[in-house]
Amino acid sequence: MNHPCSTDRRFRSLLRAALAITASLALFALASPALAQSVIKQPGHHPDYAVELEPHFVLRWGHPRGAAWADEGIGLGLRATIPFLHQGPIKTINNSMGIGFGLDWTHHENPCWDWFWGFRGIRGGPDPRFWNTDCSADTFQVPVVLQWNFWLTDIISVFGEPGLAFVHTRWSWEYYCGAAPGPLCEFNESDSGVEFVFWGGGRFMFGDTVGAVVRVGWPSVTAGVTFLL
């Protein structure tokens, strides 16, 4: 059975590789003027699609709700964006708008007791059983955003996404089952709420309907593939 930390490291490596590939594609597009003709001053000159689907990797650097001990988490997500303005509010440039919504899941692992109970064990001394215990958390985020696209070339477009997200976090930890000292039990708790989110990103097209997307903002970074349908 693999330790959660080894899975975590593999996932982080995979996310870094996805970000590196996306950055390479962006550099390739920028370095190929013959393949990336400017269309920013051609209003309406961009793909006409009914929905954009985007599966992606997620790196959440914002602390999960109720779990301030947690470091960054990694996971998977899916975004769907429905355009409602083929030509956006700035009539002189190539821009458009859509409503985006989706689901992001991230998993967080951190030794939450070593820094607390390791030095403040019962009767003023350290309790070795808490030194290596891990807390874990799973965060589920449902964002709803306004996506404002700016179509720079046939290959490259950028966007901003302000919005709100419903967030639910469930976390677990180990503590004494009864009076201290004694056996340890696992406890669970959860928290839900709404938070402000904002991302800025870039879309790099391989063809008319398939491309790569990277998104940076609060509270996460994503890298994935887009399908314009």
N, C-alpha and C positions, 0 to 999 in steps of 0.2 A: 504494500500500500504506500503510495507516494505521500510525503509530508506536504501540507498545504503550502509551505514556503517554497518548495521546489516547483510546484504548479504555478505559484505566484511569479517566480522568476522567469519561467518559460513564457508566461503570458505577457510580462513586461517586455521581454525580448521580442516577442511577436509584434507588440504594439510599436516598439521603436523601429522595427523593420518596416512596418506599414507606413509610419511617418517618414522614414528615409526614402521609401519608394515614391511616396507622394511628392516630397521635395524634389527628387530627381526628375520626376515628370514635369514639375513646374519649371525647373531650370531648362529642361529640354525644349519645352514650349516657348519659353522666353528667348532661347538661343536659335529658334527656327523661324525667322520672319516670313519665309515663304509659306510655312504651314500655319502661321498665326497672323492673319491679316486683321488690322484694326477695324472694329465695327462699332466702337463706342459712339461715334457721331452718326450712326445709321439707326434711328429709332425703329423698333420693331423687328430688327434683323437678329433674331435668335430663335432657337428651337420652339416649335409650337407643340406643347405637350399637355395632357390632361392631368397627370400626376407624376411626381418625382418620388421614387422609392430609394431609400438609402440604408442598407445594413452597414454597421460600423463597429469598430472597437472603441472602447471608452476608457479614458484615464480621468478619474475624478480626483481633483486635488482639494476641493472644499470638504471640510469635516462633515460626516453624516449627521443628521439631526439627532441630538441626544447622545452622541458618541464622540465627545471631544477628544478622547484618547486616541482615536483612529488616525492613521496616516492615510495617504492616498489609496484609492481603490481602483481595481481594474475590472472590466466586464465587457458586455456586449449591448448593442442597442439597435433600434430600427426607427427611422424617421420617414414620414410621408408628408409631402408638401403639395398643396393644391393651388395652382395659380388663379388669381382672380383679376389681375390687371396685366394684360399682355404688353401694353405700353404704360409705364409707370407715370408718376406725377410730374417728373421732369421731362417735358415734351421734346427738348432739344437733344437728348442723349438716349442711348439704348439701355433702358432700365425696365424692370418689371417687379411685380409683387405677388406674394402667395402667403397662404396660411399653412404653417407647419405644425405637426403634432407627432408624438411617438412615445416610445418607452425605452429607458436606459436602465440597465441593472449593473451594479458594481459590488464587488466583494472586498471587504477590508479585514486584514489580519494584523494584530499588534499585541506584543506582550504588555498588557495593561496593568498587571499587578507588580511587576518587578520593580518599578520605580516608586510604588506606594507601599505595598505590604512587605516588599523585600527589606525595607528599612524601618517600617512601622508595624512590625509583627506584634502579636499579643505579648502583653507584659513588657513592652518596651524593646523587645529584641526581634530580630528578623525571623520570619517563618519560612524555611527553605521550600516548603511546598508551593509557595506563591511565586518563586523566582522565575519559573519557566512556563507558567500558565499563560495561555493566549486568550484574548478577547477577540471575537469575530463579529462582523456586522454585514448585513446585506441591505443595500439601498435600492429602492425602486423609484424612478423619477419619470413623471409624465409631463413633458413640456408642451406648451402651446405658444407658438411664436409667430411674429410677423416677419416674413423673409423678404428683404429688399435686395434684389439682384441688380448688378451692374455688369453688362456683357461687354468685356474689353476687346476680345478677339474671337475668332471662330473656335478657339480652343480654351481660352481662359475667361472665367467670370468670377466675380467676388460678390460677397453678400454680407449683410448685417442682420442679426436676429435678436431683437429684444422680445421679452415675453415673461410669462409666469409658468411655474411648474408645481404640480402636486408631488410631494416627496413623502415616501413612507420608509422608515428605517426599522429594522429588527436586529437586535444585538444580543449576545449571550456572554456569560462570564462564569467563573467558578468562585464559590465562596463556601463558608461553613454551612453544613446542612442544618445544624442546630447551634447549641452553645459552643463557644470556642474554648479550648481546641477540640477538634473533632473531624469527622469525615467531610470531604468536600462534595458539593453538589453543583450541577449546572443550572443557572438561572437565565431567564429570558425576559426581555422587555422590548417595547416598540414605541415609536413616536411618529406622528404624521403632521404635515403642515404644508403651507404654500410659500414659495420663495421666488424672488426675482431672478431671472436668468438673462444672460446676454452672450452672444457669440458673434465672432467675425470669422469668415472662412473664404476658401477658394475652391473652385470647381475646375478640373482639368480633363477635357474630353478626349477619349480615345477615338471616337467616331461620332455619328449623329445622335446616338441614344445612350452610350455607355461612357462613363468617366470615373475619375477618382475625386474624392472630396476630403478636405481637411478643415477642421473647425476648432478654433481656440477661443476660450472665454471663461466665464464663470457659470457653473462651478466645475467645468470639465474641458477636456480636449478629446476630440474624436477624429478617427481616420477610417474611411470606408470607400465603398463603391456606389455610384449613383446610376440609376436607370430612369431615363426620361421616356415615359409611356404615353 
